[in-house]
Amino acid sequence: MQEAMKLFLKQSRLKGNIQALQIEDVWEQIMGKTIAKYTDKIQIVNHTLFITSTVAQLKHELLYQKDKIIERVNESLGEKVINDVVIR
C-alpha cells in the first residue's frame, strides 16, 4: 500500500503541494525561528522552491543562502526535489 501511494504521488501533481506542506512543517527547524516567522508562503513548482516574504532584508539574506536552502530542504525531504530557489 505504501509503495502504491509513493507511485501515485510521484506521478501526480499533488506531490509538489504535499512536499511544500512537509517543508512548512519543518521550515523553522531548517532555517531558524526568525526566518520562519517572516516567511509568508512556501511553494514548490517544477523543482523550484518559491519563498514569499514582505521583509526586504530577509529577501536579501535568503538570496545569499540559496545553495544552503536547497541543500537543507532536499536533506529534509530525503530526496533531491529542489533545484532552484526563487525569493519573492
C-alpha positions as protocol buffer text, in pm:
chain_id: "A"
residue {
  index: 1
  type: MET
  ca { x: 0 y: 0 z: 0 }
}
residue {
  index: 2
  type: GLN
  ca { x: 281 y: 241 z: 90 }
}
residue {
  index: 3
  type: GLU
  ca { x: 458 y: 174 z: -240 }
}
residue {
  index: 4
  type: ALA
  ca { x: 133 y: 233 z: -429 }
}
residue {
  index: 5
  type: MET
  ca { x: 91 y: 572 z: -257 }
}
residue {
  index: 6
  type: LYS
  ca { x: 451 y: 669 z: -339 }
}
residue {
  index: 7
  type: LEU
  ca { x: 399 y: 574 z: -704 }
}
residue {
  index: 8
  type: PHE
  ca { x: 71 y: 768 z: -717 }
}
residue {
  index: 9
  type: LEU
  ca { x: 230 y: 1078 z: -565 }
}
residue {
  index: 10
  type: LYS
  ca { x: 530 y: 1055 z: -796 }
}
residue {
  index: 11
  type: GLN
  ca { x: 301 y: 1061 z: -1099 }
}
residue {
  index: 12
  type: SER
  ca { x: 53 y: 1309 z: -951 }
}
residue {
  index: 13
  type: ARG
  ca { x: 58 y: 1687 z: -949 }
}
residue {
  index: 14
  type: LEU
  ca { x: -18 y: 1669 z: -577 }
}
residue {
  index: 15
  type: LYS
  ca { x: 339 y: 1572 z: -493 }
}
residue {
  index: 16
  type: GLY
  ca { x: 472 y: 1930 z: -503 }
}
residue {
  index: 17
  type: ASN
  ca { x: 192 y: 2053 z: -278 }
}
residue {
  index: 18
  type: ILE
  ca { x: 245 y: 1772 z: -29 }
}
residue {
  index: 19
  type: GLN
  ca { x: 621 y: 1835 z: -24 }
}
residue {
  index: 20
  type: ALA
  ca { x: 559 y: 2207 z: 30 }
}
residue {
  index: 21
  type: LEU
  ca { x: 344 y: 2117 z: 331 }
}
residue {
  index: 22
  type: GLN
  ca { x: 622 y: 1893 z: 461 }
}
residue {
  index: 23
  type: ILE
  ca { x: 869 y: 2180 z: 424 }
}
residue {
  index: 24
  type: GLU
  ca { x: 634 y: 2420 z: 603 }
}
residue {
  index: 25
  type: ASP
  ca { x: 619 y: 2177 z: 895 }
}
residue {
  index: 26
  type: VAL
  ca { x: 998 y: 2180 z: 939 }
}
residue {
  index: 27
  type: TRP
  ca { x: 1079 y: 2526 z: 798 }
}
residue {
  index: 28
  type: GLU
  ca { x: 1162 y: 2665 z: 1143 }
}
residue {
  index: 29
  type: GLN
  ca { x: 1399 y: 2376 z: 1211 }
}
residue {
  index: 30
  type: ILE
  ca { x: 1563 y: 2416 z: 870 }
}
residue {
  index: 31
  type: MET
  ca { x: 1602 y: 2796 z: 867 }
}
residue {
  index: 32
  type: GLY
  ca { x: 1553 y: 2913 z: 1225 }
}
residue {
  index: 33
  type: LYS
  ca { x: 1277 y: 3096 z: 1414 }
}
residue {
  index: 34
  type: THR
  ca { x: 1339 y: 3445 z: 1275 }
}
residue {
  index: 35
  type: ILE
  ca { x: 1331 y: 3345 z: 910 }
}
residue {
  index: 36
  type: ALA
  ca { x: 1030 y: 3118 z: 965 }
}
residue {
  index: 37
  type: LYS
  ca { x: 843 y: 3398 z: 1142 }
}
residue {
  index: 38
  type: TYR
  ca { x: 876 y: 3636 z: 847 }
}
residue {
  index: 39
  type: THR
  ca { x: 822 y: 3382 z: 568 }
}
residue {
  index: 40
  type: ASP
  ca { x: 471 y: 3424 z: 431 }
}
residue {
  index: 41
  type: LYS
  ca { x: 441 y: 3138 z: 182 }
}
residue {
  index: 42
  type: ILE
  ca { x: 635 y: 2838 z: 53 }
}
residue {
  index: 43
  type: GLN
  ca { x: 556 y: 2665 z: -279 }
}
residue {
  index: 44
  type: ILE
  ca { x: 722 y: 2405 z: -499 }
}
residue {
  index: 45
  type: VAL
  ca { x: 668 y: 2430 z: -874 }
}
residue {
  index: 46
  type: ASN
  ca { x: 873 y: 2221 z: -1118 }
}
residue {
  index: 47
  type: HIS
  ca { x: 1159 y: 2155 z: -874 }
}
residue {
  index: 48
  type: THR
  ca { x: 1176 y: 2524 z: -779 }
}
residue {
  index: 49
  type: LEU
  ca { x: 1111 y: 2640 z: -423 }
}
residue {
  index: 50
  type: PHE
  ca { x: 929 y: 2974 z: -411 }
}
residue {
  index: 51
  type: ILE
  ca { x: 966 y: 3164 z: -84 }
}
residue {
  index: 52
  type: THR
  ca { x: 745 y: 3469 z: -26 }
}
residue {
  index: 53
  type: SER
  ca { x: 817 y: 3739 z: 231 }
}
residue {
  index: 54
  type: THR
  ca { x: 733 y: 4107 z: 270 }
}
residue {
  index: 55
  type: VAL
  ca { x: 1055 y: 4183 z: 460 }
}
residue {
  index: 56
  type: ALA
  ca { x: 1318 y: 4326 z: 223 }
}
residue {
  index: 57
  type: GLN
  ca { x: 1614 y: 4244 z: 450 }
}
residue {
  index: 58
  type: LEU
  ca { x: 1502 y: 3881 z: 475 }
}
residue {
  index: 59
  type: LYS
  ca { x: 1468 y: 3853 z: 98 }
}
residue {
  index: 60
  type: HIS
  ca { x: 1819 y: 3987 z: 57 }
}
residue {
  index: 61
  type: GLU
  ca { x: 1957 y: 3741 z: 316 }
}
residue {
  index: 62
  type: LEU
  ca { x: 1777 y: 3447 z: 156 }
}
residue {
  index: 63
  type: LEU
  ca { x: 1927 y: 3533 z: -184 }
}
residue {
  index: 64
  type: TYR
  ca { x: 2274 y: 3475 z: -36 }
}
residue {
  index: 65
  type: GLN
  ca { x: 2165 y: 3145 z: 119 }
}
residue {
  index: 66
  type: LYS
  ca { x: 2011 y: 2981 z: -190 }
}
residue {
  index: 67
  type: ASP
  ca { x: 2257 y: 2691 z: -206 }
}
residue {
  index: 68
  type: LYS
  ca { x: 2225 y: 2624 z: 165 }
}
residue {
  index: 69
  type: ILE
  ca { x: 1843 y: 2633 z: 142 }
}
residue {
  index: 70
  type: ILE
  ca { x: 1844 y: 2384 z: -147 }
}
residue {
  index: 71
  type: GLU
  ca { x: 2076 y: 2152 z: 45 }
}
residue {
  index: 72
  type: ARG
  ca { x: 1877 y: 2169 z: 370 }
}
residue {
  index: 73
  type: VAL
  ca { x: 1536 y: 2126 z: 207 }
}
residue {
  index: 74
  type: ASN
  ca { x: 1648 y: 1829 z: -4 }
}
residue {
  index: 75
  type: GLU
  ca { x: 1805 y: 1671 z: 302 }
}
residue {
  index: 76
  type: SER
  ca { x: 1484 y: 1724 z: 500 }
}
residue {
  index: 77
  type: LEU
  ca { x: 1270 y: 1566 z: 224 }
}
residue {
  index: 78
  type: GLY
  ca { x: 1512 y: 1277 z: 186 }
}
residue {
  index: 79
  type: GLU
  ca { x: 1548 y: 1321 z: -189 }
}
residue {
  index: 80
  type: LYS
  ca { x: 1669 y: 1576 z: -445 }
}
residue {
  index: 81
  type: VAL
  ca { x: 1349 y: 1767 z: -509 }
}
residue {
  index: 82
  type: ILE
  ca { x: 1463 y: 2130 z: -524 }
}
residue {
  index: 83
  type: ASN
  ca { x: 1699 y: 2257 z: -797 }
}
residue {
  index: 84
  type: ASP
  ca { x: 1643 y: 2631 z: -757 }
}
residue {
  index: 85
  type: VAL
  ca { x: 1505 y: 2887 z: -512 }
}
residue {
  index: 86
  type: VAL
  ca { x: 1310 y: 3199 z: -605 }
}
residue {
  index: 87
  type: ILE
  ca { x: 1258 y: 3471 z: -346 }
}
residue {
  index: 88
  type: ARG
  ca { x: 951 y: 3690 z: -388 }
}
